[in-house]
Amino acid sequence: MRSLLATSVFATAAFGQSSSPDAIQFFEMKVRPLLYAQCAPCHSDQKLTSGLSVESRKALLNGGNRGPAAEPGKPDHSRIIEAVQQKGALKMPPTGKLKDDQVEVLRKWVELGLPWPDTKPLQARRITSNHWAFRAPVRPGEPKVANAAGVRNPIDAFILARLEKEGIEPSPEADKVTLIRRLSLDLVGLPPSPAEVDAFLADSNPDAYPKLVERLLASPHYGERWGRHWLDAARYADTNGYGFDNPRVMWRYRDWVIQALNRDLPFDQFTVEQLAGDLLPHATLEQKIATGFHRNTMINQEGGVDQEQYRIEALFDRASTTGAVFLGLTVGCAQCHDHKYDPISQREYYQLLAFFNNQDEPTIKVVRPGEVQQYRRISTEYEVERLRLQGELAKYNRDLVGLLEQWESGLSAQDRAKLPGNIQDLLKIPLQKRDLDQAQDLEKFYREFDKDYQQLQRNLELLVSTPNSRNPNQYTAMVLEERPKPRKSYVLVGGDFLRHGVEVTPGVPAVLPPLPDATPDRLALARWLVDPKHPLTARVTVNRIWQQYFGRGLVRTSEDFGVQGDPASHPELLDWLATEFVEQGWSLKTMHRRIVSSATYRQSSLVTPLLLDRDPENVLLARSPRYRVEAEVVRDIALTASGLIQHQIGGPSVFPPQPPGITDLSRGNLIWVTATGPDRYRRGVYTFWKRTSPYPALTVFDVNSAETATVRRNRSNTPLQSLTTLNDEVFVEAAQALAKRLAETPGDNAARLRIGFRLCLAREPDGFEKDTLATLLQSKDWLTVARVLLNLDETITRE
């Protein structure tokens, strides 16, 4: 029987906003204390765990990520009652089950229609944060410094102001040889030739250094160097990843990145085209290729996988990558629950993910006018060769019965004894008494050990599966394309693709500026990211540029600008760089020019005892950093010094030598056919990258895995690295080529040793180094000298 209280108020309170005094008193005396003691610590307006607040009736009706929390008048259909009864999958509160009388209080309250004294609708909530990264950068004034002569541009003023505050003197400028080698490695990833060094040393004009900067920025190798950094963030690879790691054709996207950087495509447009090039009016082929940025996600092609599950996994990757690359935030932490540290709710994460939930993933044909005839020729040759090999395999299979009988009849007793035991047993069975399975087992064994069959099969596999220049699939690109009919998006409870919570539409975190009034699609998201008022994108980008020059960003945790990230070492400089980036039209080359032209960049890297004691990690930048170059540059230095390097820009990935069996360590339809021509000595950025068995000579030098976005590589120094540069086939060939190059250089041995030293280190050898190398040459040979030069610590170090 319904209680007197319920009877008196139910009619007015069940579905309306007005409640009787008795119902309000019941709420205030019984319900509110219970909600605030047991629910509000995790479900408040300020802490929306699972998107739910219990601070108002409206909030409860709106519900959280699983949907409405209560249905007035229907406790048996209300999630809050289901949760506190702890009879289903959802059990609340997590600290333990409520007492029976407490559960009954909540049941009665729902039955009464959720009476609540405050009937005003919940106002739209904008999250605010005092964290510096969520406030738009404001251009600071250039600080005044005592050492005005040490200021070449505003960057130096910010650095010197901090040094003067700490009572530390900056280091003097590095010598010209160090500067040209440093600048060459930083801007193009290649060491300067002796002729380039000599020309720079001979130029005594005040503009010699600026001219060198402009020459290197104009080099086509600039795009290769800085494209490598971006490809890390874009998680570029040439295979799909996961267990069955098949090859994919992605190099068109890599070429787009290199070309875009070489022509200094403004970073705002660079961003828009990669996130939404297909949505631009009259989108060009190149703009469609740019959307390969989000086709770099891994693809699971294992048999029996749930395709929807791995489609959602790709969306998780795209949302997290967007957050890491452009926002510098670990948004992926909100995939299963509200972010524990940053003001990003789980619902907001799925609103961000919803931007990427409405695309198809086609592979389009990319044949430019100048490539039409070549494509037609390759396609025809490919088809002819494929049909020929398939025909030969068919003929082999047609003749197999006869071949097998001939083989069996020719086996001696000794031959049979060498065969596997199960095959010997099969051969003991008379031919006419073997069943089908037994006959097929013999055929399988014969194929596996017949060299003619294996060669035919290998040739066909090479033709079909290996993405080399003979395959017409090279003329394709993986892109994104908007679907005509939108998908619905939901919060996925616990990150489980099968557990749909509340429906969501595309949106951005409330702590950041609101999305402009426009169709909430990828194009709107991209333009929101590069809005000049956005607090993060410009800061995050210039910080990563700074990181590549100085070994660490002004924010050391370049992947995390959130509450758990490190604060900026020079916050005013970071804001100046961010605002300068925007004011200069998002020009990346302008920012490079600003940084490398500063006195801060041009300092010596000599570490004095005082600097080592006061600033061991060089946070204050009183000197230039000294560090081992990146994996690809280690290789490129050796190839350049030896004269082997091939400077072709762009094109399909290549297959340089690697230890036998590396590719076979993982699954996937790929045969590593080691290049024998110029492709053998291409730059490291073009090396074919298989995610599950990556190129070992690069992996040992801390190259990223390409499974997720990487915006900061680790840098280690291990004995295995020395063994690689001494013994890896490519480095051995480089040493041989360098030895031959030196032996054929005109002049005496002293002159040859000097040239070899300069090819590797750019500078002249000192007296001790000359004598040591001369002694080594007398007791050994040119090859030993070349190996020593290529394996010097200084050779692979950026001073």
C-alpha positions in Angstrom: 0.0 0.0 0.0 1.3 3.4 -0.9 2.3 5.6 2.0 0.3 8.7 3.1 3.1 10.9 2.0 3.4 9.3 -1.4 -0.4 9.5 -1.9 -0.5 13.2 -1.0 2.2 14.4 -3.3 2.5 11.9 -6.2 0.0 13.6 -8.5 1.8 16.9 -8.4 5.3 15.8 -8.2 5.7 12.7 -10.3 6.4 14.4 -13.6 6.2 18.1 -13.0 8.7 20.5 -11.4 6.4 21.5 -8.5 6.3 19.5 -5.3 4.3 19.5 -2.1 5.9 20.8 1.1 5.8 17.3 2.5 7.7 15.9 -0.5 10.3 18.8 -0.2 10.7 18.1 3.5 11.3 14.4 2.7 13.9 15.3 0.2 15.7 17.8 2.5 15.6 15.5 5.5 16.3 12.1 3.9 17.5 12.4 0.3 19.8 15.3 0.1 22.1 14.2 2.9 22.3 10.7 1.3 23.1 12.1 -2.2 25.7 14.4 -0.9 27.3 11.9 1.4 27.3 8.9 -1.0 27.1 10.2 -4.5 28.3 13.8 -4.8 32.0 13.1 -4.0 32.2 11.5 -7.5 29.2 13.0 -9.3 29.1 16.8 -8.9 29.0 19.7 -11.3 32.8 20.0 -10.8 33.5 16.3 -10.9 31.4 14.7 -13.6 32.5 11.1 -13.2 31.0 9.2 -16.1 29.4 12.5 -17.1 26.9 12.4 -14.2 26.1 15.1 -11.6 23.6 14.7 -8.7 23.5 18.4 -7.8 20.2 19.1 -9.4 17.0 17.4 -10.6 17.8 18.5 -14.2 21.2 17.0 -14.0 19.8 13.6 -12.9 17.3 13.7 -15.7 20.0 14.6 -18.2 22.0 11.7 -16.8 25.6 10.7 -17.6 27.4 8.7 -20.2 25.0 5.8 -19.7 21.9 7.9 -20.2 19.3 9.4 -17.7 20.0 8.5 -14.1 16.3 8.4 -13.1 12.8 8.2 -14.5 10.3 10.1 -12.3 7.8 7.8 -10.8 9.5 4.6 -12.1 12.2 3.3 -9.7 12.3 0.0 -11.4 13.3 1.7 -14.6 15.8 4.1 -13.0 19.6 3.5 -13.2 20.2 5.1 -9.9 18.1 2.5 -8.2 19.6 -0.3 -10.2 23.0 0.9 -9.2 22.4 1.2 -5.5 20.6 -2.2 -5.3 23.8 -3.7 -6.8 22.0 -6.5 -8.6 23.3 -5.8 -12.1 26.6 -4.9 -13.7 26.5 -1.3 -12.3 27.2 -1.3 -8.6 27.2 2.0 -6.7 28.6 3.4 -4.5 32.0 1.7 -5.1 32.8 1.9 -1.3 30.1 -0.7 -0.5 26.3 -1.3 -0.7 23.9 1.1 1.0 21.8 0.0 3.8 18.4 -1.3 3.0 16.6 1.7 4.5 18.8 4.0 2.5 18.0 2.2 -0.7 14.3 2.5 0.2 14.7 6.2 0.7 15.9 6.6 -2.8 13.2 4.3 -4.2 10.5 6.3 -2.5 12.1 9.6 -3.8 12.0 8.4 -7.4 8.5 7.1 -6.9 7.5 10.6 -5.7 8.8 12.0 -9.0 12.2 13.3 -7.8 10.9 16.3 -5.7 13.6 19.0 -5.5 13.4 22.5 -4.1 15.5 24.1 -6.8 13.4 23.9 -10.0 15.6 26.1 -12.1 17.1 24.4 -15.2 20.8 23.6 -15.0 22.7 26.4 -16.8 25.2 25.6 -19.5 28.5 24.9 -17.8 31.8 26.2 -19.0 34.7 24.7 -17.2 37.4 27.1 -16.3 41.0 26.3 -15.2 43.8 28.3 -13.7 46.3 26.0 -15.5 48.5 28.2 -17.7 48.2 26.1 -20.8 44.4 26.6 -21.1 44.8 30.4 -21.2 45.5 32.0 -24.6 49.1 33.2 -25.0 49.5 36.9 -24.7 52.5 38.4 -26.5 55.0 39.7 -23.8 57.2 42.6 -24.2 60.9 42.1 -24.8 62.7 42.1 -21.5 65.5 44.6 -20.9 68.9 43.0 -20.3 72.2 44.4 -19.1 74.1 42.6 -21.9 72.3 44.2 -24.8 75.2 43.3 -27.2 74.3 39.7 -26.7 70.9 40.1 -28.2 70.6 39.2 -31.9 66.8 38.8 -31.8 64.1 38.8 -29.1 64.7 35.1 -28.3 68.1 36.1 -26.8 66.5 38.8 -24.6 64.3 36.2 -22.9 67.1 33.8 -22.4 69.6 36.4 -21.2 67.1 37.9 -18.8 66.8 34.5 -17.0 70.6 34.0 -17.1 71.2 37.4 -15.6 68.7 36.7 -12.9 70.6 33.5 -12.1 74.0 35.2 -12.3 75.2 33.0 -15.2 77.1 34.2 -18.3 76.2 32.8 -21.7 78.8 30.8 -23.6 80.7 32.5 -26.5 79.7 31.9 -30.1 80.9 28.6 -31.5 83.5 28.6 -34.2 82.4 28.7 -37.9 83.1 25.0 -38.6 81.0 23.9 -35.7 78.2 26.3 -36.7 78.0 25.0 -40.3 78.0 21.4 -39.2 75.4 22.1 -36.5 73.2 24.0 -38.9 73.5 21.5 -41.6 72.6 18.6 -39.3 69.7 20.5 -37.8 68.1 21.9 -41.0 68.8 19.2 -43.6 70.0 16.2 -41.5 73.2 15.9 -43.5 76.8 16.9 -42.7 78.4 19.6 -44.8 81.0 18.7 -47.5 84.6 20.0 -47.1 83.9 22.3 -50.1 80.8 23.8 -48.3 82.9 24.3 -45.1 85.7 26.0 -47.0 83.3 28.3 -48.8 81.7 29.4 -45.5 85.1 29.9 -43.9 86.2 32.0 -46.8 83.1 34.3 -46.7 84.0 37.1 -44.3 80.9 39.2 -45.1 78.6 39.8 -42.1 75.8 38.1 -44.0 77.7 34.9 -44.5 75.7 33.1 -41.7 72.2 34.4 -42.9 73.1 33.3 -46.4 74.0 29.8 -45.2 70.6 29.7 -43.3 68.7 30.6 -46.4 70.6 28.1 -48.6 69.8 25.3 -46.2 66.1 26.3 -45.8 65.8 26.3 -49.6 67.3 22.8 -49.9 64.9 20.0 -50.9 66.6 18.0 -48.1 65.0 20.4 -45.5 61.6 18.8 -46.1 63.1 15.3 -45.6 64.7 16.3 -42.3 61.7 18.1 -40.8 59.3 15.7 -42.5 60.9 12.9 -40.4 59.9 14.7 -37.2 56.3 15.1 -38.4 56.1 11.5 -39.6 56.9 10.4 -36.0 53.9 12.4 -34.8 51.8 11.0 -37.7 52.9 7.4 -36.8 53.9 6.7 -40.3 54.7 3.1 -41.3 54.6 1.0 -44.4 52.6 -1.9 -42.9 49.3 -2.4 -41.1 50.6 -3.5 -37.7 49.1 -6.0 -35.3 49.8 -9.7 -35.7 49.3 -10.1 -39.5 51.4 -7.1 -40.5 50.7 -6.8 -44.2 52.3 -4.0 -46.3 50.4 -0.9 -47.3 51.1 1.9 -49.8 51.6 5.1 -47.7 54.5 6.8 -49.3 52.4 9.2 -51.2 51.5 10.8 -47.9 55.1 10.9 -46.9 55.9 12.7 -50.2 53.1 15.2 -49.5 54.6 16.0 -46.1 58.1 16.6 -47.6 56.8 18.7 -50.4 54.5 20.7 -48.1 57.3 21.5 -45.8 59.7 22.4 -48.7 57.2 24.9 -50.0 56.6 26.2 -46.5 52.9 25.5 -46.6 51.5 27.6 -43.6 51.0 25.4 -40.6 47.3 26.3 -40.3 46.7 25.1 -43.9 49.1 22.1 -43.3 46.8 21.1 -40.4 43.5 21.7 -42.2 44.5 19.6 -45.2 45.7 16.7 -43.1 42.6 16.6 -40.9 40.0 17.5 -43.5 41.5 18.1 -47.0 38.7 16.1 -48.5 36.1 18.5 -47.1 37.7 21.6 -48.6 35.7 23.1 -51.5 36.9 21.6 -54.8 39.5 19.5 -53.0 42.5 18.7 -55.1 44.2 15.3 -55.3 47.0 16.5 -53.1 44.6 17.7 -50.4 43.0 14.3 -50.5 46.3 12.6 -50.2 47.0 14.8 -47.1 44.2 13.1 -45.2 46.5 10.0 -45.1 47.6 11.6 -41.7 44.7 9.7 -40.1 45.0 6.6 -42.3 48.3 5.8 -40.6 46.3 4.0 -37.9 47.0 0.3 -37.6 44.6 -2.2 -39.3 44.0 -5.7 -37.9 43.6 -8.2 -40.7 43.7 -11.3 -38.5 41.1 -13.9 -39.4 38.0 -13.9 -37.1 38.5 -10.3 -35.8 35.5 -8.1 -35.1 35.8 -5.4 -37.7 33.7 -3.0 -35.7 36.0 -3.4 -32.7 39.0 -2.5 -34.7 37.3 0.4 -36.5 36.6 1.8 -33.1 40.3 1.1 -32.1 41.3 3.3 -35.1 38.9 6.1 -33.9 40.6 5.9 -30.4 43.9 6.3 -32.1 42.7 9.3 -34.2 41.3 11.1 -31.2 44.4 10.5 -29.1 46.7 11.4 -31.9 44.8 14.7 -32.5 45.1 15.5 -28.8 48.8 14.7 -28.6 49.9 16.3 -31.8 47.9 19.5 -31.8 46.8 20.0 -28.2 49.7 18.4 -26.4 47.2 16.7 -24.1 46.8 13.1 -23.1 43.1 13.0 -24.1 43.2 9.2 -24.5 43.2 9.0 -20.7 39.5 9.9 -20.9 38.6 6.9 -23.1 37.4 4.7 -20.1 36.7 7.4 -17.5 37.0 11.1 -16.8 40.6 12.3 -17.1 42.1 12.0 -13.6 44.1 15.3 -13.8 43.0 17.4 -16.7 39.5 18.9 -17.1 38.5 16.5 -19.8 35.5 14.3 -19.2 34.8 11.0 -20.7 31.8 12.4 -22.6 34.0 15.2 -24.0 36.5 12.5 -25.2 33.7 10.8 -27.2 32.5 14.1 -28.5 36.0 14.6 -29.9 36.0 11.0 -31.2 32.7 11.7 -33.0 34.5 14.0 -35.4 36.2 10.9 -36.8 33.2 8.5 -36.8 31.7 9.6 -40.1 34.4 8.6 -42.6 35.0 5.8 -45.1 38.5 4.7 -45.7 39.0 4.3 -49.5 42.2 3.7 -51.4 42.2 6.0 -54.4 44.2 5.8 -57.6 46.9 8.4 -57.9 48.2 8.8 -61.5 49.3 12.3 -62.4 49.4 13.4 -66.0 53.1 12.9 -66.3 52.8 9.3 -64.9 50.0 8.0 -67.2 52.2 6.3 -69.7 54.5 4.8 -67.1 51.5 3.5 -65.2 50.0 1.9 -68.3 53.3 0.2 -69.0 53.8 -1.1 -65.5 50.2 -2.2 -65.2 50.5 -4.2 -68.4 53.8 -5.7 -67.5 52.5 -6.6 -64.1 49.4 -8.3 -65.4 51.4 -10.2 -68.1 53.9 -11.4 -65.5 51.2 -12.4 -63.0 49.3 -14.5 -65.6 52.6 -16.1 -66.7 53.5 -17.2 -63.2 50.0 -18.4 -62.5 50.1 -20.4 -65.7 53.4 -22.0 -64.8 52.0 -22.9 -61.3 48.9 -24.3 -62.9 51.0 -26.4 -65.3 53.1 -27.6 -62.3 50.0 -28.7 -60.4 48.6 -30.4 -63.5 51.8 -32.4 -63.8 52.2 -33.0 -60.0 50.8 -36.5 -59.9 53.3 -37.7 -62.5 56.2 -35.8 -60.9 55.4 -37.3 -57.5 55.2 -40.9 -58.9 58.5 -40.3 -60.7 60.1 -39.0 -57.5 58.8 -41.9 -55.4 59.9 -44.6 -57.8 63.4 -43.1 -57.9 64.0 -43.1 -54.1 66.6 -45.4 -52.8 66.4 -47.1 -49.4 69.0 -44.5 -48.2 66.9 -41.6 -49.6 63.8 -42.9 -47.8 65.7 -43.2 -44.5 66.5 -39.5 -44.6 62.8 -38.5 -45.0 60.6 -37.5 -42.0 59.1 -40.4 -40.2 55.5 -39.6 -41.2 56.5 -39.4 -44.9 58.3 -42.8 -44.6 55.1 -44.3 -43.2 53.1 -42.9 -46.0 55.4 -44.3 -48.6 55.1 -47.8 -47.1 51.4 -47.7 -48.1 50.9 -49.0 -51.6 49.9 -46.3 -54.1 46.4 -47.7 -54.8 45.6 -48.0 -51.1 46.3 -44.4 -50.0 43.3 -42.3 -49.1 42.8 -38.7 -50.2 44.3 -37.2 -47.0 47.4 -39.3 -47.4 47.9 -38.5 -51.0 47.5 -34.7 -50.3 50.0 -34.9 -47.4 52.6 -36.4 -49.8 51.9 -33.7 -52.3 52.3 -31.0 -49.7 55.6 -32.4 -48.6 56.8 -32.6 -52.2 55.9 -29.0 -52.9 57.7 -27.8 -49.8 61.0 -29.5 -50.8 60.8 -29.0 -54.6 63.0 -26.0 -55.5 61.3 -25.4 -58.8 57.9 -25.1 -57.1 59.3 -22.9 -54.3 60.9 -20.6 -56.8 57.7 -20.2 -58.8 55.7 -19.5 -55.6 58.3 -17.0 -54.4 58.3 -15.2 -57.7 54.5 -14.8 -57.6 54.6 -13.7 -54.0 57.3 -11.1 -54.8 55.3 -9.8 -57.7 52.0 -9.6 -55.8 52.8 -8.8 -52.2 56.0 -6.7 -52.2 55.3 -3.0 -52.8 58.1 -2.2 -55.2 58.3 -0.2 -58.4 56.9 -3.1 -60.5 53.6 -3.1 -58.7 50.8 -0.8 -60.0 49.5 -0.5 -56.4 52.3 2.0 -56.0 49.9 4.4 -57.8 47.4 4.5 -54.9 46.9 6.4 -51.7 45.0 5.7 -48.5 42.7 8.6 -47.7 39.7 9.6 -45.6 36.3 10.4 -47.2 33.2 11.7 -45.5 30.2 9.4 -45.5 26.9 10.7 -47.0 24.9 9.2 -44.1 26.3 10.1 -40.7 26.9 7.4 -38.1 25.6 7.8 -34.6 28.2 8.2 -31.8 27.9 7.2 -28.2 29.9 7.2 -25.0 31.4 3.8 -24.9 31.1 2.7 -21.2 34.5 1.6 -20.0 35.9 2.1 -23.5 34.0 -1.1 -24.6 32.7 -0.9 -28.2 29.8 -3.1 -27.3 28.5 -1.0 -24.4 26.8 2.1 -25.8 26.1 4.8 -23.3 24.5 8.2 -24.0 24.5 9.4 -27.6 26.9 12.3 -28.3 27.5 14.7 -31.1 30.9 16.2 -32.2 32.2 18.7 -29.7 35.4 20.0 -28.0 36.4 20.1 -24.4 34.6 22.8 -22.4 37.9 24.1 -20.9 39.0 25.2 -24.4 37.4 27.8 -26.6 34.0 26.8 -28.0 33.7 25.4 -31.6 32.6 28.2 -34.0 29.0 28.1 -35.2 29.5 25.8 -38.2 28.8 22.3 -39.2 30.6 20.3 -36.6 32.7 18.2 -38.9 36.5 17.6 -39.3 36.9 20.8 -41.2 35.4 22.8 -38.3 37.6 20.9 -35.9 40.7 21.6 -38.0 39.9 25.3 -38.2 39.2 25.4 -34.5 42.6 24.0 -33.8 44.4 26.7 -35.8 42.3 29.6 -34.6 44.7 32.3 -33.6 43.0 32.5 -30.2 43.4 28.8 -29.4 45.6 28.5 -26.3 47.4 25.3 -27.3 48.1 24.6 -30.9 50.7 27.3 -31.6 52.4 26.7 -28.2 52.6 23.0 -28.7 54.0 23.3 -32.2 56.8 25.9 -31.5 57.7 23.9 -28.4 58.4 20.8 -30.5 60.4 22.9 -33.0 62.5 24.2 -30.0 62.9 20.7 -28.8 64.6 19.5 -32.0 67.2 22.3 -31.8 67.9 22.2 -28.0 67.3 18.6 -27.1 64.4 19.4 -24.9 61.4 21.7 -25.2 60.7 24.8 -23.2 58.0 22.5 -21.9 60.1 19.3 -21.4 57.0 17.1 -21.6 56.2 18.1 -25.1 53.5 15.4 -25.2 51.7 16.7 -22.1 50.9 20.4 -21.5 48.3 19.3 -19.0 48.4 19.5 -15.2 50.8 16.6 -14.8 53.2 18.0 -17.4 56.3 20.1 -16.6 55.8 23.8 -16.5 57.6 25.9 -19.1 61.2 26.8 -18.2 60.8 30.2 -20.0 57.0 30.8 -20.1 57.3 34.3 -21.6 59.5 33.1 -24.4 57.1 30.3 -25.2 54.3 32.7 -25.5 56.4 35.1 -27.6 57.2 32.2 -30.0 53.6 31.1 -30.2 52.3 34.6 -30.9 55.1 35.2 -33.4 54.3 32.0 -35.2 50.7 33.2 -35.7 51.7 36.8 -36.6 54.2 35.4 -39.2 51.3 33.6 -41.0 52.1 30.2 -39.4 55.3 30.0 -41.4 57.5 27.2 -40.1 60.6 28.4 -42.0 60.2 31.8 -40.4 60.3 30.2 -37.0 63.4 28.1 -37.9 65.0 31.3 -39.2 64.3 33.1 -35.9 65.7 30.3 -33.8 68.9 29.5 -35.7 69.7 33.2 -36.1 69.7 33.8 -32.4 72.8 34.1 -30.3 71.3 31.4 -28.0 71.5 28.9 -30.9 75.0 30.0 -32.0 76.6 29.4 -28.6 79.5 27.0 -28.0 78.5 23.6 -26.6 81.6 23.5 -24.3 80.5 22.6 -20.8 82.5 24.4 -18.1 82.6 23.1 -14.5 80.5 26.0 -13.4 77.7 25.3 -15.9 77.8 21.6 -15.2 77.3 22.4 -11.5 74.7 25.2 -11.8 72.7 23.8 -14.8 73.6 20.2 -15.6 70.6 19.7 -17.9 71.1 23.0 -19.7 67.6 24.2 -18.8 68.8 27.8 -18.7 70.5 27.5 -22.1 73.8 29.1 -21.2 75.4 26.8 -23.8 74.4 24.9 -26.9 73.4 21.3 -26.3 75.6 18.4 -27.4 73.8 15.1 -28.2 73.9 12.0 -30.4 72.0 12.6 -33.7 68.8 10.6 -34.5 68.8 7.1 -35.9 68.2 8.1 -39.6 70.9 10.8 -39.4 73.5 8.3 -38.0 73.0 6.3 -41.2 72.9 9.4 -43.4 76.2 10.7 -42.1 78.0 7.4 -42.9 76.5 7.3 -46.4 77.4 11.0 -47.0 81.0 10.7 -45.8 81.5 7.6 -47.9 80.0 9.1 -51.0 77.4 6.3 -51.3 74.4 8.4 -50.5 71.7 8.7 -53.2 69.8 12.1 -53.0 66.6 11.2 -54.8 63.7 13.0 -53.2 60.5 11.1 -52.5 59.1 7.9 -54.0 58.4 4.4 -52.7 60.0 3.1 -49.6 63.3 1.1 -50.1 64.8 -2.1 -48.8 68.4 -1.6 -47.7 70.4 -4.6 -46.4 69.4 -6.0 -43.0 70.4 -9.2 -41.2 68.8 -12.3 -42.7 65.5 -13.4 -41.3 64.4 -10.2 -39.7 61.2 -9.8 -41.7 60.5 -13.5 -41.1 60.4 -12.9 -37.4 56.8 -11.6 -37.8 53.8 -12.5 -39.8 52.7 -10.6 -42.9 52.7 -11.0 -46.6 56.0 -9.3 -47.2 59.3 -10.5 -48.7 62.3 -8.2 -48.0 64.1 -8.0 -51.4 67.3 -6.2 -50.6 68.0 -3.4 -53.0 71.1 -3.8 -55.2 71.0 -0.5 -57.0 70.8 3.2 -55.9 67.9 2.4 -53.5 70.4 0.6 -51.3 71.8 3.9 -50.2 68.8 6.2 -49.9 68.3 8.3 -46.8 67.0 6.7 -43.7 63.6 8.4 -44.0 62.8 6.3 -47.0 63.6 2.9 -45.4 60.6 0.5 -45.5 59.1 0.4 -42.0 57.5 -2.8 -40.9 55.9 -2.2 -37.5 56.3 -5.7 -36.1 59.9 -6.3 -37.3 61.3 -2.8 -37.8 64.7 -2.1 -39.5 67.2 -3.0 -36.7 70.0 -0.5 -37.5 67.5 2.3 -36.9 65.7 0.6 -34.0 68.9 0.4 -32.0 69.2 4.2 -32.2 65.8 4.7 -30.6 63.6 5.2 -33.7 59.9 5.1 -32.7 57.7 2.1 -33.2 55.0 3.9 -35.3 52.3 2.2 -33.4 51.2 5.5 -31.8 52.0 9.2 -32.3 55.5 10.1 -31.0 56.3 13.7 -30.4 59.5 13.1 -28.3 61.9 10.3 -29.1 64.0 8.7 -26.4 67.8 9.1 -26.7 70.0 6.3 -25.3 73.6 5.4 -25.6 74.3 1.6 -25.6 77.1 -0.8 -26.6 74.8 -2.3 -29.2 74.9 1.0 -31.1 78.7 0.8 -31.4 78.4 -2.8 -32.6 75.9 -1.7 -35.2 78.0 1.1 -36.7 81.0 -1.3 -36.7 79.3 -4.5 -38.1 76.0 -3.7 -39.8 76.2 -4.4 -43.5 75.4 -0.8 -44.6 78.0 0.7 -42.3 80.6 -1.8 -43.4 79.9 -0.9 -47.0 80.2 2.8 -46.1 83.6 2.2 -44.5 84.7 0.3 -47.6 83.6 3.1 -49.9 85.2 5.7 -47.6 88.4 3.7 -47.7 88.4 3.5 -51.4 87.5 7.2 -51.7 90.5 8.1 -49.5 92.9 5.8 -51.2 92.0 7.4 -54.6 92.3 11.0 -53.3 95.3 12.8 -54.8 98.2 13.7 -52.5 100.1 12.0 -49.8 98.7 10.0 -46.9 98.7 13.0 -44.6 96.4 14.9 -47.0 94.2 11.8 -47.4 93.8 11.4 -43.6 92.9 15.1 -43.3 90.2 14.8 -46.0 88.8 11.7 -44.3 88.7 13.5 -41.0 86.9 16.4 -42.5 84.4 14.3 -44.4 83.3 12.8 -41.1 83.7 15.7 -38.6 84.0 18.8 -40.9 86.8 20.2 -38.8 90.6 19.8 -39.2 92.3 17.2 -37.1 94.7 18.4 -34.4 98.3 17.2 -34.0 97.5 14.3 -31.7 94.7 13.1 -34.0 96.9 13.4 -37.1 99.7 11.3 -35.4 97.2 8.7 -34.1 95.6 8.2 -37.5 99.0 8.1 -39.3 100.2 5.4 -36.8 97.0 3.4 -37.4 97.4 3.6 -41.1 101.0 2.3 -40.9 100.0 -0.7 -38.8 96.6 -1.4 -40.5 95.0 -0.2 -43.8 92.7 2.4 -45.2 89.6 0.3 -44.3 90.6 0.3 -40.6 91.1 4.0 -40.7 87.7 4.5 -42.4 85.9 2.3 -39.8 87.6 4.3 -36.9 86.5 7.6 -38.4 82.9 6.6 -39.0 82.7 5.2 -35.4 84.0 8.2 -33.6 81.6 9.6 -31.0 82.0 13.0 -32.6 81.0 11.7 -36.0 77.4 10.9 -34.8 77.2 13.9 -32.4 75.6 17.2 -33.0 77.8 19.8 -31.2 
